Amino acid sequence: MKRPLVLIHGYSAEGKDFESFKQALVSRGIDSKDIDICNYISLNNEITIKDIAEGLDRAFRMHQVFGNETQEFDAIVHSTGMLVLRAWLANGGPPATNPRLKRLKHLIGVAPATWGSPQAHKGRTWLGAMVKGNRHLGPDFMEAGDRVLEGLELGSKFTWDLAHLDLLGPEPFYDKGPNSPYVAVFIGNTPYEGLASVANDPGTDGTVRWSGCSLNARKITIDLTRVPVANASRITITPWADRRLDIPMIAVDGRNHGSLISEPEPGMIDLVAAFLKVGDPGAEAHDAWLARAQKYSEVGLRQMKINPGAEAAGLEGDVKKFFGHIFGHSAATGLEGWQQFVVFACDERGDGINDYMIEVLTQQPSGEWVPFHEMSTEVHAYGPDSSYRCFHVRLPVGLSGGGVRLRARINASTGTELLAYQGYGSEAKTLGSRAEPVEIDLDDLGEGNGSMFCPFTTTMIQIVLNREPLPLDKVSRLLTFLDS
């Protein structure tokens, strides 16, 4: 028997949705007997993505082939399937002692929800249940899978924590050595059509953001506490480590989130079949395959770099008024691409800050600092905990090359006069709804780290402030001694 292949579907889908994709693989010489398709429940309001990952492990252990814990295998995952498999891998422990990483030889993400989906928070509404809810009579009737959707929501704590385990740890999960899988990511360049088009957001395949599917990620820490813990530096960024595998997005022309597997593009299937052999004796080297895949991607990328215009769907209402970054660019203006920033604001003890604001400024030739109009932004606050937020950014041409002076303006409120957040940037500031924000330059990311902007990737940002009782110069009203 050749190395078996596991197919894992996404939220609200079923294993049978992979049938066309399976037949396309068979036509490329993969034996159908070596393909196993998973089928899991996602439309149950008590189930989490972690639960599904445990279900996957149970299914492996009870399987006649995968029950052998040394059996190597490959996996192709669609949408939420990426989070299921990554959670299963992360449960195996750190890379040096993780037997699951060694077993998995190739991982292919097809429109993977690596960082969730802008549609997830809509699914918990009644309308979402009508469209995506379980329609089979029984105890789960009309349930939409609330806890799975909570993990899929933009800026979720689940995806934040998972990324710290497998994407940003000191030892990479996906490296260039023989004891971790080769990983590839494909995504369509078109949104939905017809009735389903009401769900479309700019910069997506209809469900997943283009910038939120690759596994290339970095983290910026902005430490505005009195004494920064990271080598006394207020701003640090994780480097693109040499040993980490390059896992960019490969664009597929003319496909959306669903048609990528229901009507698989022949050129993509050719690349998938070839990728499943990378690393085998006599097979194509990873670097050579990646160069060929990126050449294939160029056609699809052209459409993904078209600016949809300031009035595009999804950038409206309070978001547009509050952030004010939707300015005067026509659809004819090209982009470098799109980028996501997942932000977590916390105090020095690690507790989240729910009420905060970030604004990005750029310096004019006159020396004046003004809002950075060239960067269109939309933001989503994570429903269960608004200290986590996801910013979607359109990158104007030339931005990722550096040379643009940027500054962050940050403010936060505790909601009470008994306590305040403090930030130490260009000068110390006591923050609040009636106070001036703290500012910090974003130019110095360290030698060799380049710009904080990188098209079609997700960057994590952690902001740390001090939380102090007021007033600062005497015993606070929060706690006093009784008179003797």
PAVOVO-483987 format. One record per residue (C-alpha): residue number from 1; chain; x, y, z. Coordinates in nm, 3 decimals. Example, Ala and Ser with C-alpha at 12.3 -4.5 7.8 and 13.67 -1.06 7.14 Angstrom:
BEGIN
  nr kette      xx      yy      zz
   1     A   1.230  -0.450   0.780
   2     A   1.367  -0.106   0.714
This chain:
BEGIN
  nr kette      xx      yy      zz
   1     A   0.000   0.000   0.000
   2     A   0.119   0.351  -0.082
   3     A   0.108   0.627   0.179
   4     A  -0.261   0.680   0.271
   5     A  -0.430   1.015   0.216
   6     A  -0.684   1.169   0.456
   7     A  -0.940   1.432   0.338
   8     A  -1.098   1.656   0.606
   9     A  -1.392   1.884   0.518
  10     A  -1.495   2.218   0.668
  11     A  -1.769   2.369   0.883
  12     A  -2.130   2.274   0.792
  13     A  -2.003   2.042   0.517
  14     A  -1.989   1.663   0.483
  15     A  -1.731   1.414   0.363
  16     A  -1.926   1.353   0.043
  17     A  -1.846   1.711  -0.063
  18     A  -1.495   1.587  -0.141
  19     A  -1.616   1.335  -0.401
  20     A  -1.527   1.542  -0.710
  21     A  -1.188   1.626  -0.563
  22     A  -1.125   1.261  -0.485
  23     A  -1.206   1.157  -0.842
  24     A  -0.970   1.425  -0.974
  25     A  -0.692   1.278  -0.759
  26     A  -0.770   0.928  -0.880
  27     A  -0.737   1.050  -1.238
  28     A  -0.381   1.159  -1.148
  29     A  -0.285   0.809  -1.043
  30     A  -0.372   0.804  -0.673
  31     A  -0.540   0.476  -0.580
  32     A  -0.891   0.535  -0.444
  33     A  -0.827   0.261  -0.183
  34     A  -0.557   0.485  -0.034
  35     A  -0.796   0.779   0.015
  36     A  -0.991   0.805   0.342
  37     A  -1.251   1.082   0.379
  38     A  -1.346   1.205   0.726
  39     A  -1.700   1.303   0.820
  40     A  -1.756   1.503   1.138
  41     A  -2.036   1.694   1.313
  42     A  -1.995   2.072   1.327
  43     A  -2.359   2.188   1.358
  44     A  -2.395   2.118   1.729
  45     A  -2.382   2.409   1.969
  46     A  -2.179   2.223   2.234
  47     A  -1.896   2.098   2.010
  48     A  -1.565   2.284   1.978
  49     A  -1.288   2.256   1.721
  50     A  -1.073   2.100   1.993
  51     A  -1.343   1.835   2.042
  52     A  -1.336   1.754   1.670
  53     A  -0.956   1.722   1.688
  54     A  -0.998   1.469   1.970
  55     A  -1.255   1.288   1.756
  56     A  -0.999   1.272   1.477
  57     A  -0.745   1.118   1.713
  58     A  -0.999   0.858   1.829
  59     A  -1.082   0.772   1.467
  60     A  -0.710   0.734   1.390
  61     A  -0.651   0.506   1.689
  62     A  -0.947   0.282   1.600
  63     A  -0.859   0.261   1.228
  64     A  -0.702  -0.054   1.088
  65     A  -0.428   0.144   0.912
  66     A  -0.390   0.466   1.114
  67     A  -0.406   0.271   1.438
  68     A  -0.041   0.192   1.373
  69     A   0.122   0.497   1.539
  70     A   0.421   0.477   1.307
  71     A   0.210   0.480   0.989
  72     A   0.299   0.782   0.773
  73     A   0.018   0.960   0.589
  74     A  -0.075   1.272   0.390
  75     A  -0.370   1.507   0.445
  76     A  -0.576   1.748   0.236
  77     A  -0.799   1.981   0.437
  78     A  -1.067   2.226   0.332
  79     A  -1.165   2.538   0.528
  80     A  -1.213   2.452   0.900
  81     A  -1.042   2.120   0.836
  82     A  -0.710   2.308   0.863
  83     A  -0.786   2.413   1.221
  84     A  -0.894   2.060   1.310
  85     A  -0.571   1.907   1.186
  86     A  -0.349   2.182   1.331
  87     A  -0.518   2.133   1.670
  88     A  -0.456   1.757   1.643
  89     A  -0.089   1.819   1.563
  90     A  -0.049   2.072   1.846
  91     A  -0.193   1.822   2.095
  92     A   0.110   1.602   2.021
  93     A   0.339   1.841   2.213
  94     A   0.647   2.040   2.112
  95     A   0.817   1.953   1.781
  96     A   1.116   1.771   1.928
  97     A   0.894   1.511   2.096
  98     A   0.584   1.521   1.875
  99     A   0.526   1.185   1.700
 100     A   0.230   1.324   1.501
 101     A   0.447   1.571   1.313
 102     A   0.677   1.291   1.205
 103     A   0.385   1.078   1.077
 104     A   0.229   1.352   0.863
 105     A   0.442   1.391   0.549
 106     A   0.233   1.634   0.339
 107     A  -0.039   1.878   0.441
 108     A  -0.237   2.061   0.169
 109     A  -0.478   2.337   0.267
 110     A  -0.754   2.405   0.013
 111     A  -0.905   2.745   0.105
 112     A  -0.804   2.681   0.467
 113     A  -0.957   2.888   0.747
 114     A  -0.614   2.923   0.905
 115     A  -0.718   3.245   1.082
 116     A  -1.095   3.196   1.074
 117     A  -1.355   3.361   0.855
 118     A  -1.535   3.698   0.837
 119     A  -1.858   3.499   0.801
 120     A  -1.827   3.313   1.133
 121     A  -1.979   3.577   1.362
 122     A  -2.282   3.600   1.131
 123     A  -2.355   3.230   1.164
 124     A  -2.472   3.262   1.524
 125     A  -2.765   3.483   1.423
 126     A  -3.106   3.337   1.348
 127     A  -3.052   3.408   0.978
 128     A  -2.722   3.219   0.997
 129     A  -2.901   2.923   1.150
 130     A  -3.157   2.934   0.870
 131     A  -2.886   2.928   0.604
 132     A  -2.625   2.703   0.763
 133     A  -2.809   2.539   1.052
 134     A  -2.861   2.167   1.091
 135     A  -3.173   2.085   0.890
 136     A  -3.201   1.719   0.994
 137     A  -3.472   1.646   1.251
 138     A  -3.327   1.550   1.588
 139     A  -3.178   1.705   1.903
 140     A  -2.949   1.933   1.699
 141     A  -3.223   2.064   1.469
 142     A  -3.154   2.423   1.356
 143     A  -2.833   2.448   1.559
 144     A  -2.552   2.636   1.381
 145     A  -2.251   2.507   1.575
 146     A  -2.202   2.809   1.801
 147     A  -1.876   2.699   1.965
 148     A  -1.715   2.597   1.635
 149     A  -1.814   2.937   1.495
 150     A  -1.668   3.103   1.806
 151     A  -1.332   2.944   1.724
 152     A  -1.369   3.046   1.360
 153     A  -1.452   3.408   1.438
 154     A  -1.193   3.664   1.329
 155     A  -0.947   3.741   1.609
 156     A  -1.060   3.444   1.818
 157     A  -0.864   3.342   2.126
 158     A  -0.855   2.988   1.985
 159     A  -0.666   3.085   1.668
 160     A  -0.442   3.323   1.872
 161     A  -0.342   3.045   2.113
 162     A  -0.304   2.784   1.839
 163     A  -0.070   3.008   1.638
 164     A   0.153   3.049   1.944
 165     A   0.183   2.671   1.959
 166     A   0.254   2.582   1.597
 167     A   0.345   2.897   1.401
 168     A   0.541   3.114   1.644
 169     A   0.703   2.875   1.890
 170     A   1.081   2.877   1.940
 171     A   1.100   2.551   1.746
 172     A   0.899   2.555   1.420
 173     A   0.631   2.293   1.368
 174     A   0.676   2.316   0.992
 175     A   1.046   2.323   0.914
 176     A   1.272   2.208   0.633
 177     A   1.377   1.886   0.803
 178     A   1.246   1.529   0.761
 179     A   1.045   1.518   1.084
 180     A   0.766   1.761   0.997
 181     A   0.524   1.781   0.704
 182     A   0.565   1.976   0.383
 183     A   0.275   2.223   0.367
 184     A   0.104   2.391   0.069
 185     A  -0.195   2.628   0.058
 186     A  -0.431   2.696  -0.235
 187     A  -0.718   2.947  -0.247
 188     A  -0.956   3.074  -0.516
 189     A  -0.946   3.432  -0.639
 190     A  -1.320   3.491  -0.688
 191     A  -1.611   3.536  -0.442
 192     A  -1.951   3.371  -0.465
 193     A  -2.204   3.445  -0.738
 194     A  -2.582   3.454  -0.740
 195     A  -2.781   3.438  -0.413
 196     A  -2.472   3.338  -0.211
 197     A  -2.298   3.662  -0.314
 198     A  -2.472   3.848  -0.028
 199     A  -2.208   3.691   0.199
 200     A  -1.911   3.827   0.002
 201     A  -1.656   4.054   0.169
 202     A  -1.373   4.221  -0.027
 203     A  -1.043   4.035  -0.025
 204     A  -1.201   3.691   0.019
 205     A  -1.297   3.378  -0.171
 206     A  -1.648   3.426  -0.034
 207     A  -1.569   3.265   0.302
 208     A  -1.197   3.292   0.383
 209     A  -0.976   3.598   0.351
 210     A  -0.685   3.567   0.109
 211     A  -0.458   3.716   0.374
 212     A  -0.584   3.468   0.633
 213     A  -0.507   3.135   0.469
 214     A  -0.127   3.103   0.449
 215     A   0.085   2.974   0.737
 216     A   0.351   3.243   0.699
 217     A   0.306   3.458   1.010
 218     A   0.498   3.691   1.240
 219     A   0.426   3.858   1.573
 220     A   0.495   4.217   1.678
 221     A   0.502   4.302   2.048
 222     A   0.447   4.668   2.144
 223     A   0.549   4.687   2.511
 224     A   0.445   5.023   2.656
 225     A   0.489   4.924   3.020
 226     A   0.717   5.114   3.254
 227     A   1.001   4.863   3.208
 228     A   0.974   4.654   2.886
 229     A   1.051   4.287   2.938
 230     A   1.186   4.215   2.587
 231     A   1.548   4.331   2.614
 232     A   1.429   4.676   2.713
 233     A   1.289   4.725   2.363
 234     A   0.943   4.870   2.323
 235     A   0.877   4.712   1.985
 236     A   0.997   4.369   1.870
 237     A   0.906   4.137   1.583
 238     A   0.965   3.769   1.530
 239     A   1.190   3.712   1.228
 240     A   1.119   3.499   0.922
 241     A   1.328   3.212   1.064
 242     A   1.555   3.037   0.814
 243     A   1.449   2.690   0.927
 244     A   1.078   2.755   0.891
 245     A   0.911   2.625   0.577
 246     A   0.790   2.891   0.335
 247     A   0.411   2.838   0.315
 248     A   0.263   3.116   0.099
 249     A  -0.079   3.135  -0.062
 250     A  -0.111   2.983  -0.412
 251     A  -0.391   3.157  -0.606
 252     A  -0.629   2.953  -0.822
 253     A  -0.796   3.150  -1.100
 254     A  -1.174   3.137  -1.141
 255     A  -1.258   2.944  -0.825
 256     A  -1.434   3.041  -0.502
 257     A  -1.441   2.877  -0.159
 258     A  -1.683   2.605  -0.260
 259     A  -1.597   2.544  -0.627
 260     A  -1.232   2.490  -0.536
 261     A  -1.330   2.140  -0.423
 262     A  -1.658   2.085  -0.610
 263     A  -1.502   2.181  -0.947
 264     A  -1.127   2.139  -0.890
 265     A  -0.913   2.329  -1.139
 266     A  -0.699   2.081  -1.343
 267     A  -0.375   2.279  -1.307
 268     A  -0.420   2.289  -0.931
 269     A  -0.481   1.914  -0.919
 270     A  -0.159   1.858  -1.117
 271     A   0.028   2.061  -0.857
 272     A  -0.143   1.878  -0.569
 273     A  -0.053   1.537  -0.712
 274     A   0.309   1.645  -0.759
 275     A   0.326   1.796  -0.410
 276     A   0.222   1.465  -0.251
 277     A   0.551   1.323  -0.383
 278     A   0.781   1.605  -0.269
 279     A   1.056   1.466  -0.051
 280     A   1.019   1.111  -0.181
 281     A   1.324   0.950  -0.346
 282     A   1.368   1.084  -0.700
 283     A   1.078   1.329  -0.666
 284     A   1.077   1.705  -0.723
 285     A   1.246   1.913  -0.452
 286     A   1.026   2.143  -0.243
 287     A   1.192   2.464  -0.364
 288     A   1.147   2.360  -0.727
 289     A   0.781   2.271  -0.669
 290     A   0.715   2.599  -0.490
 291     A   0.872   2.803  -0.770
 292     A   0.650   2.622  -1.022
 293     A   0.340   2.672  -0.804
 294     A   0.408   3.045  -0.764
 295     A   0.441   3.079  -1.139
 296     A   0.100   2.911  -1.174
 297     A  -0.034   3.151  -0.907
 298     A   0.057   3.466  -1.101
 299     A  -0.258   3.454  -1.318
 300     A  -0.491   3.436  -1.017
 301     A  -0.297   3.696  -0.821
 302     A  -0.365   3.968  -1.076
 303     A  -0.734   3.978  -0.988
 304     A  -0.656   3.967  -0.614
 305     A  -0.457   4.291  -0.643
 306     A  -0.743   4.497  -0.784
 307     A  -0.869   4.757  -0.539
 308     A  -1.245   4.698  -0.497
 309     A  -1.297   5.067  -0.423
 310     A  -1.385   5.265  -0.116
 311     A  -1.753   5.170  -0.121
 312     A  -1.694   4.793  -0.131
 313     A  -1.922   4.572   0.075
 314     A  -1.816   4.508   0.431
 315     A  -1.664   4.853   0.492
 316     A  -1.960   5.045   0.620
 317     A  -2.149   5.192   0.912
 318     A  -1.971   5.252   1.242
 319     A  -1.648   5.095   1.120
 320     A  -1.618   5.347   0.839
 321     A  -1.707   5.640   1.064
 322     A  -1.484   5.538   1.355
 323     A  -1.168   5.443   1.174
 324     A  -1.194   5.682   0.884
 325     A  -0.941   5.492   0.670
 326     A  -1.162   5.450   0.364
 327     A  -1.041   5.732   0.144
 328     A  -1.059   5.822  -0.225
 329     A  -0.906   5.521  -0.404
 330     A  -1.083   5.403  -0.714
 331     A  -1.109   5.041  -0.816
 332     A  -0.861   5.116  -1.093
 333     A  -0.586   5.171  -0.835
 334     A  -0.380   4.857  -0.791
 335     A  -0.275   4.705  -0.461
 336     A   0.024   4.511  -0.336
 337     A  -0.233   4.287  -0.179
 338     A  -0.415   4.241   0.150
 339     A  -0.292   4.179   0.503
 340     A  -0.451   4.087   0.835
 341     A  -0.340   4.211   1.176
 342     A  -0.474   4.018   1.475
 343     A  -0.432   4.240   1.781
 344     A  -0.449   4.151   2.151
 345     A  -0.425   4.432   2.406
 346     A  -0.348   4.340   2.765
 347     A  -0.203   4.477   3.088
 348     A   0.128   4.375   3.245
 349     A  -0.046   4.078   3.413
 350     A  -0.179   3.944   3.081
 351     A  -0.542   4.042   3.143
 352     A  -0.720   4.168   2.834
 353     A  -0.809   4.533   2.770
 354     A  -1.157   4.553   2.620
 355     A  -1.181   4.929   2.559
 356     A  -0.892   5.051   2.344
 357     A  -0.825   5.227   2.014
 358     A  -0.539   5.216   1.763
 359     A  -0.472   5.466   1.489
 360     A  -0.185   5.454   1.238
 361     A  -0.023   5.784   1.138
 362     A   0.227   5.871   0.865
 363     A   0.464   6.166   0.844
 364     A   0.417   6.431   0.578
 365     A   0.713   6.611   0.410
 366     A   0.630   6.907   0.635
 367     A   0.697   6.687   0.939
 368     A   0.330   6.676   1.040
 369     A   0.183   6.340   1.147
 370     A  -0.153   6.263   0.987
 371     A  -0.382   5.958   0.962
 372     A  -0.248   5.711   0.705
 373     A  -0.518   5.753   0.441
 374     A  -0.352   5.526   0.184
 375     A  -0.421   5.219   0.397
 376     A  -0.789   5.121   0.393
 377     A  -0.882   4.936   0.710
 378     A  -1.177   4.746   0.855
 379     A  -1.188   4.597   1.201
 380     A  -1.372   4.317   1.379
 381     A  -1.375   4.284   1.757
 382     A  -1.395   3.923   1.876
 383     A  -1.743   3.881   2.024
 384     A  -1.666   3.693   2.350
 385     A  -1.360   3.911   2.429
 386     A  -1.306   4.244   2.253
 387     A  -0.943   4.265   2.370
 388     A  -0.885   4.049   2.058
 389     A  -0.947   4.228   1.728
 390     A  -0.877   4.161   1.364
 391     A  -0.780   4.440   1.124
 392     A  -0.807   4.386   0.747
 393     A  -0.574   4.612   0.551
 394     A  -0.539   4.693   0.181
 395     A  -0.172   4.756   0.104
 396     A  -0.102   5.035  -0.149
 397     A   0.177   4.966  -0.396
 398     A   0.524   5.015  -0.245
 399     A   0.420   4.995   0.121
 400     A   0.588   4.662   0.204
 401     A   0.923   4.788   0.076
 402     A   0.958   5.019   0.376
 403     A   1.057   5.383   0.358
 404     A   0.717   5.504   0.485
 405     A   0.744   5.657   0.832
 406     A   0.467   5.525   1.055
 407     A   0.356   5.588   1.410
 408     A   0.091   5.415   1.623
 409     A  -0.141   5.618   1.844
 410     A  -0.295   5.408   2.122
 411     A  -0.551   5.488   2.388
 412     A  -0.736   5.273   2.642
 413     A  -0.988   5.314   2.922
 414     A  -1.058   5.109   3.235
 415     A  -1.412   5.249   3.258
 416     A  -1.359   5.373   3.615
 417     A  -1.189   5.674   3.777
 418     A  -1.031   5.439   4.031
 419     A  -0.792   5.287   3.775
 420     A  -0.614   5.392   3.457
 421     A  -0.390   5.241   3.194
 422     A  -0.046   5.391   3.151
 423     A   0.164   5.387   2.835
 424     A   0.531   5.477   2.796
 425     A   0.604   5.569   2.437
 426     A   0.761   5.893   2.323
 427     A   0.654   6.012   2.669
 428     A   0.464   5.865   2.964
 429     A   0.086   5.902   2.937
 430     A  -0.200   5.823   3.170
 431     A  -0.466   5.701   2.929
 432     A  -0.841   5.731   2.929
 433     A  -1.146   5.854   2.740
 434     A  -1.056   6.218   2.813
 435     A  -0.678   6.179   2.794
 436     A  -0.426   6.214   2.514
 437     A  -0.315   5.881   2.356
 438     A   0.037   5.743   2.378
 439     A   0.239   5.735   2.054
 440     A   0.521   5.508   1.938
 441     A   0.717   5.495   1.612
 442     A   0.681   5.174   1.412
 443     A   0.993   5.213   1.197
 444     A   1.251   5.027   1.404
 445     A   1.170   4.655   1.378
 446     A   1.532   4.547   1.411
 447     A   1.799   4.492   1.149
 448     A   1.701   4.246   0.879
 449     A   1.332   4.230   0.977
 450     A   1.218   4.469   0.704
 451     A   0.870   4.618   0.698
 452     A   0.577   4.519   0.917
 453     A   0.375   4.490   0.596
 454     A   0.376   4.168   0.391
 455     A   0.099   4.099   0.135
 456     A  -0.130   3.799   0.182
 457     A  -0.014   3.716   0.534
 458     A  -0.142   3.759   0.889
 459     A   0.062   3.944   1.152
 460     A  -0.013   3.919   1.523
 461     A   0.031   4.227   1.742
 462     A   0.033   4.222   2.121
 463     A   0.006   4.558   2.298
 464     A   0.100   4.570   2.668
 465     A   0.010   4.858   2.903
 466     A   0.038   4.913   3.278
 467     A  -0.285   4.914   3.482
 468     A  -0.255   5.133   3.791
 469     A  -0.477   5.257   4.079
 470     A  -0.541   5.634   4.079
 471     A  -0.410   5.880   4.175
 472     A  -0.053   5.780   4.094
 473     A   0.125   6.006   4.344
 474     A  -0.053   5.906   4.668
 475     A  -0.251   5.629   4.834
 476     A  -0.533   5.549   4.596
 477     A  -0.904   5.555   4.674
 478     A  -0.909   5.188   4.569
 479     A  -0.749   5.080   4.897
 480     A  -0.677   5.292   5.205
 481     A  -0.603   5.236   5.575
 482     A  -0.862   5.317   5.840
 483     A  -0.769   5.595   6.078
 484     A  -0.619   5.468   6.403
